[in-house]
Amino acid sequence: MDSVTITFIVIGGFLVLLFMGMPVFGALGASSVAGILLVQGVRGLGAVPGVIYDRLAVFPLVAVPLFILMGEIIFHSGIGSNIFTATNRWFNKLPGSMGMASVAACAIFSALCGVSVAGAATIGSFAIPEMLKRGYNKSLATGCVAASGGLALLIPPSVALILYGVVGDESVGKLFIAGIIPGIVLAGLMMAYIFIIGVLRPDIAPRGNEEVSWKMKIDALIQIWPVAVLIILVLGSIYKGIATPTEAAAVGCVGSLVLAFFKKKLDWKTFRSILSSTISTSTMIMLIFASALLFGYVLTRLQVPQELASYVTTLDMPNWVILIFIFALIYIMGMFMDVVSVILISTPILLPIVLQMGYSSLWFGIVMAIACEIGTETPPVGLNLFVIKGVSPPSVSLMDVIRGAIPFALVETLGLIIFIVFPGLVLWLPNLIK
Amino acid sequence: MKQFWKSLLHVFEQLSRLGAVLAEICLVLLLALVFHEVIARYVLNKPTLYSVELSEYLLIFLAFMAAGRVLQEDKHVRMLSFVNLLPANVRYGFALFTSIIVLGFCAILVWQGTKASVTALKGGYHSSSLLEVPLWIPYAIIPVGSLLLGLQMIVRINRIIELSTDIDNQ
């Protein structure tokens, strides 16, 4: 059988199994095994454990369970409500204040937590009822949290960026630093959008009317000083090149344990549930990673990425057309699959093309994370939409959340275009570190 | 016979739980190990020579040992938006078919993983570091974890068959 037919069988088989409701790791693994059997026969299977073992047992990946653990501890520590109180007091009286405060709180939470769901769930569970009480439109109140929760993919620490770094052979530390400015810019764009809505339509995004004294503002800031310490410990040590992301994750975990302990939120039962959900999430991600390694191995043996990259260069199309195709592909994948799978499957295929076009893999990791982030808030499989529906009062329907998230997806697309046109915004900060 | 089968399935489920508890312990060890290394290197200025290697073994242990438990809790990511549009009997058919394929994938991991581990044991392979860890031990993690996953898959297949015959009888 020629390699083109086998490629179609592998990719087609994967898609069919995926649509039949098979777990992603199984669909990837089974279609890869089929590919190996067709290319090399039964003998080829001998490579399977080695392919998984050699690339899974690597030190940068140790950061994945540790950052998930840190996020879980932070989630249980109750610091989320303090963050929202602080941002809410500081934005008080501005048009769309509470919506902007929710976005800012999610962005800060993202700097402590590596997966997008935790931030959206934490901030959403108290910000959404507050906004509805104040008379916010249901869609706006839920959409802004669904969208800004996704910032965790971009704002370091980010599990998505770790996975990209390992698959795409890019420094995780540099990726983390590169995510900072785009994360802040995206949060700023979302807040600007809410501000404009607040000015134009005060009926759906009313101003705050509480009297907040300077003392209250300062008090709220004092409440969240441990957050600042944790962020500086984790990101500062990576930026200064003192620690690897994995070591920074361990420091972050211990710091958040201390925080949760002093906030009296850490008993034995909570600790056990933190461990158990960390293991669930980590195992789920690592198994997809293991199967995606096999999938990448088969595709590389079939020369798919190489052939595709040289085919694209023969097309003689302007770069921006190719980029539109690439991002359309990531968008579509993101509509149907979770972020982890999208990154692990598409990186080995798309990265060679992007590199051949003269872009850096650092830049591509960041813009890809933004594209995936938009995927978490678009139906039919927008994880954040379901999470937000879950933490909202019963009066909010899934349609309300979807309707609310769409304008934010457009705002983020605007951000994506900005970073494609000005790659310097992404690359400037990481290039400062030696 | 039926009683024996039932208790066998029960044992499989208990094994999944055991695997998850071991993975949790391993997570705590991993945190302690990496944090200890940070202190040893930056505070005491005496970096250890084993921590990176050991943490890689712990990572692979953590990744595979809870695989069965995650299946038990149905937390492996699946795309259900399409399947949910289909009638129940087609859904059961798909669930049964895909579960059997996953079981086959697990079987291949157990088979080839065991082979790799046995080869390492017979050949006396060990890691090239100072620790000289016999490599059959970390190599054995993938087949053992896949075995737990496969056994849990049998529990799942059994449940799918039970549920679908319930529907047929109604």
Interface residues (C-beta under 8 A of the other chain):
Chain A: L17 L18 F19 M20 G21 M22 P23 V24 F25 G26 A27 G29 A30 V33 L45 G46 V48 P49 G50 I52 Y53 L56 A57 V58 F59 L61 V62 P65 L66 L69 I242 A243 T246 E247 A249 A250 V251 C253 V254 R272 L275 S276 T278 I279 S280 T281 S282 T283 M284 M286 L287 I288 F289 A290 F336 M337 D338 V340 S341 P380 V381
Chain B: A20 A23 E24 L27 V28 L30 L31 V34 F35 E37 V38 Y42 V52 S55 E56 Y57 L58 L59 I60 L62 A63 F64 A66 A67 R69 V70 L71 E73 K75 H76 V77 R78 M79 L80 S81 F82 V83 R91 F94 A95 F97 T98 I101 V102 G104 F105 I108 L109 W111 Q112 G113 K115 A116 P138 Y139 I142 P143
